[in-house]
Amino acid sequence: MRAAAVLLTVLATGYLLQVSDQGDRSTAPRALHRVLIPVPAQDATAAASGREYFFTRLEVVPVGRRDITLPILMYHYVRNPPSMRDDLMGYKLSVSPADFTVQMDWLTTHGYHPVDFNDVRAYFAGNEPLPASPVVITFDDGYADLYTTAYPILAAHGFKAVAYIVSGFVGQPRYVTPAQLVQMDQNGIEIASHTVDHVDLARSSNASLMHELVDSKRSLENLLGHPVLDFAYPSGAFNAQAVAAVQRVGYDTAVTTLFSVDHSVADRYLWTRVRVGGGESMADFVSSIGKPMPSTTITALDIETAEIPVPPLARPSQQIVR
């Protein structure tokens, strides 16, 4: 009995999510109309029915947009910043744990939903919507505090993130270990590539390019046991040769250090980011994120039966109805 109800739910929500762009190729999706699923009153109230009905309202960005507004936040260290006099570069790359926590708190209280690039891929493929006010939280290089400091704060907020890892640095002092990468990969942190040695790809020979791109991808995939599809240019340096090589070796997206919050499939090898360098005010942090995309509300029905206990729908902040 529950299987039929689940099928009804999937069909109804699937209809809701797909009607946004039928015959309309503009960038803005059509408005969606809520589908009401009737439930007999006696079934909903009679104890003998053995059923419980759960309605979940989800705020989503319907599929069908060719261009999306998606802040991709760029972090490096989450630590107490070093002295500007002794380590100016380290200072500019460091966000204190207190500031990082406040920023994550702000995202939570203002309805932002962290996603990873697998979610973005599913959206552009037309398979799943994005949650309302989506944001991608990324970390470059794979410093030790990614695991010891940032990861626990993210987990406490129930947030996903993406970690761009320099594969040749894994296991070295001040960097994450292989075991830590595996643990994070299994618990909401998408692991992506940041080359083998963090070299300037815009000044690299073709042989060096292929080594940095292929060997990093292969090393991380061997460790994690699944494809690694996303990439970040070290120091944001790239040229036409580097972009073509990233695409040729099998990556699906690549990010730069250029600023913007607007993205499309067509420019996915040059996606831009929002640098969070530490020391900025909350007003500056909020301003850099921009205004979220329009979203719409869908209603999903989940029916529990006494015969077949099944977990209810996942929380909307973590997962959209599939």
Secondary structure, 3 states (H helix, E strand, C coil): CHHHHHHHHHHHHHHHHHHHHCCCCCCCCCCCCCCCCCCCHHHHHCHHHCEEEEEEEEEEECCCCCEEECCEEEECEECCCCCCCCCHHHHHCEECHHHHHHHHHHHHHCCCEECCHHHHHHHHCCCCCEECCEEEEEEEECEHHHHHHHHHHHHHHCCCEEEEECHHHCCCCCECCHHHHHHHHCCCEEEEECCCCCCCHHHCCHHHHHHHHHHHHHHHHHHHCCCCCEEECHHHCCCHHHHHHHHHCCCCEEEEEEECCEEECCCCCCEEEEECCCCCCHHHHHHHHCCCCCCEEEEEEEEEECCCCCCCCCCCCCCCCC
